Amino acid sequence: MRLTVAVGRIVFTREKGERNCMAYLSDIEIAQACQMKPITEIASDAGVDEKYIEQYGKYKAKIDLSLLADRAGKEGKLVLVTAMTPTPAGEGKTTTTIGLADGLKRIGRNVTVALREPSLGPVFGVKGGAAGGGYAQVVPMEDINLHFTGDFHAIGAANNLLAAMIDNHIHQGNALGIDSRRITWKRCVDMNDRQLRFVVDGLGGKANGVPREDGYDITVASEIMAVLCLSSSISDLKQRLARIIVGYTYNDEPVTCGQLKAAGAMTALLKDALKPNLVQTLEGTPAFVHGGPFANIAHGCNSVTATRLSLCMSDYTVTEAGFGADLGAEKFLDIKCRMAGLTPSAVVVVATIRALKMHGGVPKTELGTENLDALAKGLPNLLRHVSNIKNVYKLPCVVAVNRFPTDTDTEIEEVIRECRALGVNTVLSTVWADGGKGGEALAREVIRLCEEDKGDFTFSYELDIPIEKKIEAVVKKIYGGDGVEFSSAAKKQLKRLEQLGFGNLPVCIAKTQYSFSDDPTLLGAPTGFTVTVKNVKVSAGAGFIVVLTGDIMTMPGLPKSPAAERIDVDENGRITGLF
């Protein structure tokens, strides 16, 4: 006979006659135990009138963009959560973001949180979703990690409509003279599927189209995702879609979505997806979960509309950017903040002792043992990120150590000492185990930074310099590299993009998330390296230059044991295995 007893947040299980053994509830078990408030109540708590709410069931809603106009002039303080370079040991950036918001609420502050929404690919592939963890989560967790309100499906449909119209145009006579060998627009699907990276389509005779090489990206890698996240209105969305370059003619002239007359229909598919999604944290803090690009292949932030709505609804908005600060924070600051006119009041850099030791050369299996030598070797990674925020972008900064039970006081003290040497405080965070209560100390330090340290926000590069110099600035200032090497193809593309008038756009560098360099094996804070740029292209709709480095894939594959093998549903519709 097996007995299960819950005591607080710990579950004790035993077979009859056995001693008790301790285990923690899983993320999904914690989320399913939450007594959620109706979403109308969450909106009301945030001062949002019912007329702006479009409900998706009891616990999800979209917010009409007219609220932005009606709240014009009201804007709270923006807090960005970023992290050290990620490792398989985990850092807990989303968890910290949610826990910090709940912590601010617990000490009496008016706060909302703005997060990216997860795609299906990672959920069924190798990593979990983007709903946080432990007692710092957004709910309903299963909905958010699956189909949610259908935004990603709309993005995929709009993307593939454009792809269909490209091939139909060629099939119907190709009046624009599109060179089928130079089509840059790919189809997409919201699933990790390496089989679709390279395909040949249009086979089977004249009636089935014109045969050509093609391929699929994962939905979050689509330019449509970036366009949706950076658009401020439906009209802005339509204009951005029309500017998308899908390929080139036989005369080397760009062909746009507008020329194919696809922008209107694509906007129709995306009009509801543009509206931010409102949900709640486990502790009832309003949360906008909207947009979801990965910062290793895209600009890595949630939508401008979600951030702006969050800012006008509360005194404090806590948001995050993907992966380490060299990727997500750089793109949040150099691209999103520049385009949207945003200025963060404070930045939180999340770190774990485990990840620092891994950057110091310790294998994942030995991270639970105190190792000051490895910690000292790994610390430069964190310190470079902190220095970038403080000295390059000139923003107030705090380090949040996401504490694990195996972390020793001596290890913690070493991190605190090194960060203080840079003039940055370190705060322990226990939000995974304690929810908002474990984020109160971090919340107080964030408030202090917002009120006492105003900063002098500066971009890492200006727009009026050549594209090549912008890339070089990021590599030298943010990554700590010596310079950039451009392939012959990249040099040719740079010259052509300058000729086409795209030289004044910001750069979005696609790079491995596991290193400051373009080599994922170079851990810590490497020096003496150069970054190799293999390819450069323009995302004219999003409004940035995409710079491809290293072996970056826009269509991941599944691992040997995909998470999908462990996901199941019982007779009552209760899902297990999501994380």
N, C-alpha and C positions, 0 to 999 in steps of 0.2 A: 504493500500500500504506500503511495507517495503523497505526502502532505506538503502543501505550499502555504506559507503564512507571510503576509506583508507587514512589516513593522517600519513605519515611516517610509523612507525611500529605499529601504533594503529589503530584499526578498530572501527568506530562509526556506530551503527545500531539504527534505530528508525522506529516505525510505524508512519504513517501520524498522526500528532497531538500530538505525544508523545515527551518527552524530550530525548535528546541524552543520550545513555549509552555507556560506554567504555568497550571494550574487546580486548584481545590480539589475534593475529593470532595463530592458532595451529601450531605445529611443521611441520606437513605435508603440510599445506598451505604455510608456509615460504619456505619449500624445493621446492615445486612445482613452486613457483614464481622465483626461482633462474635461471639466465641465465648462464647455465653451459658452460664451454669451452670444445672443443673437447679434448678427452683424449690424443691425439697426441700432442696437444699444452702443456698440463700439463707435459707430459713426456719431451718434448723439453725444457721447462723452468727448469726442473731438470737436464738437461744435458744428457738425455737418448736417444741414437740413435734409430731410427725407427726399426732397425734390431732386437732389443730386445723385441719389443712390439707385443703382440698377442691380437688384439682387440675383445671385446665382445660388439658389437654395437658401438655407438659414444662416450659413456662416461665411459666405463669400459674397463680395459685391464689386462692381465696377463703379467708379466715381466719374460723373460727367465733367468734362474739361471746362465747362462754363464756370465751375467753382473758382478756377484760377483767375478769371476776369473779375468775378464778384469779390474776391479776396485780395485784389491788387493793392500793393502797398504794405501788406503784412508779411513779414519774413523773419523767421527765427534763425538761430545759429546752427551752422552745418558742421557736423563732426564726422570725419572720415576714419574708418577702421581699415587698416591694411596689416601686413605681416612680413616677417622675415621670409627668406626663401623656403618654400615648402619642401617637406620630406615625407616619406611613407609613414613616419612616426606621428604626423599630424600636428596642426597648430591651433585649430579651433577658431578661425576668424569669424565665421558666421555666428557661431555659438557665442563668442564674445560680443559681437555687435548686438545680438538680441538681449543678452544678459546685461549689457551696459544700459540699453534702453529701459529695461525693467528696473535696473538699479536707480536710474534717474527718476523714474516714476515713484519708486519706493521712498525716495527722500523729498518728494513733493514737487518735482518738476513736471511741467507740461511737455510731453515728449511723444514723438512718433518715430518709427523705424522704416527705412527704405532699403529693400533687398532685391537681389536678382532672383528670378524664378528658374527652377531647374528644368533641364530637358530630360526626355525619356532615355536617351542614349547612356548617360552616366548612371542613371538609376538601375538599368538592366545590365550595365557593363561591369565596371571595376570599382567605381566610387559611389558613395551614397548621394542623396539629394542635397538640396541647398536650404533645408528648413531648420538648421541648427542641430543641437544635440543635447541629451540629458534633460535638465530642467530649464534650459534656455532654447526654446523652440517656437516656431510659428505653426499655427494650426488652422484648419485641419491638415495634418501632416501628409496623409495619404493622397488627398486631392491635390495638394501643392506639388507633390512629387510625381504625380501621374498626369492627367489631362488638364487639371486645374480649370481655367475658364476658356480654354481652347486657343489661347494666343499663339502658341507654337504651331498649331495646326493651320491657323490663318496665315502665318508667315510662310510655312511650307507651301500652302496652296498658291499664294501670291508669287512666290519664287518660281514654282513650276508652271504657272500660267505664262509667265514671261518666257520661260524655256520653250514651252509649246508654241508660242507665237513667233519666236525666232525661227524654229524649224519649219513652221507652217509658211512663214514668209518666203523662205528659201524654196520650199516645195511649190509654192504658187507663182513662181517666176523670178523671185529674188530681185525686185525692182531697185532695192538699195545697193545691190552688188556686194552682199556680205560674203566674205571669204570664209567658207566653212572650216578651214584649217586654223582660223584665228578667232574663233568664238571663245570668249573668256567666261561666259555665263554658264554655270553648272546647275544641274538639278540638285535637289536636296531631299533628305529624309531624316526624321528625328530618331535616329537609331545608329548605334555603332555597327557598321557593316563593311568590312574591308573588301568584300567581294564587289562592291559598287564603286570603288575608287576610280577604276578605269573600265569603261564599257564601250562597245561599238553598237550604235543603234541605227535605225532607219533601214534595216535589212529586210529582204523578202520581196524586192521588186518596186517598181515605180509608185504603186499605190500606197506604200508604207513609208514614204518620205525619202530624203536623200541620205545615204549612209555616211556616217562620220564618227570619229572618235569623240567620246563624251565622258562624263564622270559625275559622281555625286559628292556633295559635301554634307556634313552633319548640319542640321538646321541652324544651330547657333553660329555657324561659320558663314551663313548667308549674309550678303550685304543688306538684305531686307531687314534682318535683325538690327543691324547698326542704324539703318535709316529709321526704323520704328523707335529705337531708343533715343535718338538725337532729334527727332521731330518735335516741334512745339505746338502744332495744330494740324488739322486735317489738310488745310491748304499748303502748309509747309511740307507735310508728308507727301502730297501729290507732286509738288515741285521737285522734291528730292528724288522720288521714284523716276520722274521723267528724265532726270540727269544721269541715271545709271548708264554706264557704258557696258554693252553686252558683247562687243567684238569690234572687228575692223573690216573695212572694205578691201577690195583688191587694190585700191589706190592708197591704202594705209590711213584712211580717215575713220575716226571713231563712229560707231553706230550706237544710238541711245534708245532707251526704253520709250522715250517720247516719240521718236521717229517711227517706232513700231506701233504707236497708238495704244499702248498697254497700260499706261499710268492710271487712267480713270478706273478701269476694272480692278486693277490691283488695289487701289485706294478703297474701293467698295468692299473688297475682301478684308481689308485691314482696319476699317473705321472703328469697329468695336474693340479690336485688339489694342488700339492706341490709348484707350481709357485705362488708367491704372487700376490694379486689383487691390481691394482692401480686405485684409484678414486680421488676425490678432495673435499676440504671443500667448504663452501658457498663463501669463499673469494679466492678460487683458489689455496690453498696450497696443494701440492701433499700428498696423504694419502694412505698408505698401510693398507688394511683391510683384515686380513688373519688369520684364525684359531680362535677358540672361546670356549675354555673350561671354565667352571665356577670354581672359586677358592674354593667354598665350597665342591666340589666333585672331583676336578681335580687340575692341577697346575695353571690354571687361567691366562695364558698369551697368547699373540698372538705368531705367529711362529718365530722361530729363523731366518729363511730365510727372512721374512719380515723385522725384526729388522735389520739384517745385510745389506740388500739392502738399507734400509732407511739411515743407518749410512754411507754407501759409496756414497750416493747421495747428502748429505747435511752436513752442519757444525753442525746442531743441529737436533737430533731426539727426539721427544716427544712421549712417549708410556705410557701405563697404564696396571695395573693388577687388577683382579677382586675383588670386595667387599672390606672390610677393610684391613688395612696394616698387621693385624695379619694373614690374609689368603693370598691375592694376592701378597703383597709386600714380605712376608716371602718366598713364593714359587718362586717368580721371582728372589729373591736374592740367596736363598739357593739351588735352583734347576736349573733354567734357566741360571742365570749368571755363576754358577759353571760349567755347562755342555758346555756352549757356549763361555766361557772366556770373558764375558762382565763385565764392571765396570761402573755403573752410575756415572755421574759427579754431579748430584743433584737430590733431591727427593722433590716432592710437595705433601703435605698432605692436602686433601680437607676436609673442614668442613662447616657446616651451623649452624647458631644460632638456627634454628628450631630443628635440630637433637640433638644438645647439650641439649636443654631444654627437649626434649623427653627422653634422657638418665637421665635427672634429675627428671623424674616422671610426666611430664606434658602430658595429653592426646593430641592426634593429633588435636582435635577440638579447643584447647585453645592455640595453639602455636603462634598466632598472637599478643598476649598480652605480654608486657615487664614483665619478671620474672627473676630477678637477682639471687634469691635463687635457682631456678631450674637450671639456667645456671651454678652456682657455683657447684652444685651437678653433673652436666653432664660433666663439663670441664675435670675431671680426665681421662675420656675416651680418649679424644683427646690428652691430655698430655702424656698418656702412649704410644700411637702410635708414637708421636713425639720423646719421649725419646728412644724408641726402634730403630728408624732410626738413631738418633744422637749418642746414647751411646752403642747399641749392634752392629749395622752394621757400625757405625762410618762414616756416610755419611752426607754431607751438606744437610740442610733441610729448607724448608719454608712452612708456613701454608697459604693456600689460602682459605679465607672465601667467599664462594659463596653467595653473598648478596641477600636477599629478601626484598621487599618493607616494610615489617612489622618489620624488624630488627631496633632497636634503636641504636643511637650513644653510649649510655651508655653500652649497651650489647657488642657492637663491641670493645669498649675500654677495657672492662674486659678481653676479649679473647686476645687482643694484650698484655696486661700487664702480663697475666699468661704465655703466650708463650715466651715473652722476658725474663722472669725469668729462662727459660731453655736455653737461648741463641739463640732463634729462632725467626726470624722476621715473622710478619703476614701482608699479603697483601689482600686488598679487590678485589674481582673479580666480574665483572658485564657482563660476556661474554654471558650469556643467552639473555640479553636484548640488548647488544651493540656489540656483536661479538668480533672481534679482538681488537677493540678500548678498550673494557672493560677488555682486558687481557694484555694491554701494561705495566702496573705497575708490574704485576706478571712476565712478560717477562724480565723486567729490573733486578728484583731481582734474577731470575734464572741465567741470564748472569753473574751477580756479583758473585753468588755462584760458578758457573763453572770456573770463572777466578781467584777468590781470595781465595776460600776455597777448597783445594784439597781433603780433607778427607783421610781416611785410611781404605778402604773397608775390612770388616771382616765378615765371616760367623757366624751364631749363633751356629754351631756345626761343627766338623770335621768328615770326612767320616770313619776314622779308629777306631771309638768307636762302641760298640755294638748298634744294632738297638734300643733297649730299652732306652739306654742313649741318643740317638738322639731325640727320642720322648720327653723324660724328659727335655732335654735342651730347646726345643721349648716351652713346657708347662710352664716352670719356667721363662725363659728369656723373651719370647714374650707375652705369655698370662697372666703372673703374678700369675700362680697357684702354689699350694704347691707341687704337684706331680702327678703321674699317677697310676691308678689302672687298672690292666690287667685281663680280664676274663680268665678262665681256657683254653678256646679255643684259645684265643689270645696268651697266654704263650706257648701253644703247637705249634702254627703256627710260632712264633718267633724262637723257637728252631729249627724247621724244615728248615726255610729259612736260618738261619745261617749255618746249615749243608749243604744246597744246594749251598752255596757260594755267597749268596746275601747280606751278612752282611755289605758290603762296599758301599751300595747304599744310596742315600739321602732318606728322608721320605716325603711323601705327605699326610698330615693329613686332612681327610674329617671331617668337623666340621660345626656346625651352623654358619651362617654369622652374626647373630644378637647379639652375645655376645663374649667376650674374652674366656668364659668358654664353656663347651659343653651343657649348659642349656640356651636356647634362652630367658628365662625370666630374667636372671641376667644381667641387663643393667649397664651402667656406666663403672667403672673399678673395678670389683669384686675382692676380695681377699679371702684367706682361702678355696679355692675350689680345688678339684682334678678332673682330666679328666679321664673318664672311656673309655678304649679301648676295644671294643667288638670283633673286628675282624682285622686281618692283612693279607694282600696278596701281592704278588709281581706283578708289571707290568714290566716284564723283557724287553719288547720291548721299552717302554718309558724310562726305566732305573731308576725306583724308587719303594720304598715300599709304598703301600697304607695302611693308618691307619684309620680305621673306628671308629668314636666316636659318642656317642649320637644316636639320631634317624635320621640319614642321609638317604635320599632317592635318588636313582639314576634314578628314574622315577617319576617325579612330577605328580600331578593331576590338573585338571582344577578347578577354583573357581566356586562359585555359579553363578556368572555372568561373563563368560569368555569374554575377549576382542573381540573374534570372533563375538559376537552378534552385535558389533558396527562397524564392518568393512564392507564396501560395495564398489561397482564399478558402475559408471554410464554408460550410453549408449556410451560415448566416451572413455571408458577405464580409466577414472580418479578415483583413489582410494581415499576413505575417511576412517577415523577411525584408521589408523596406528599412532603409537606414540612411 
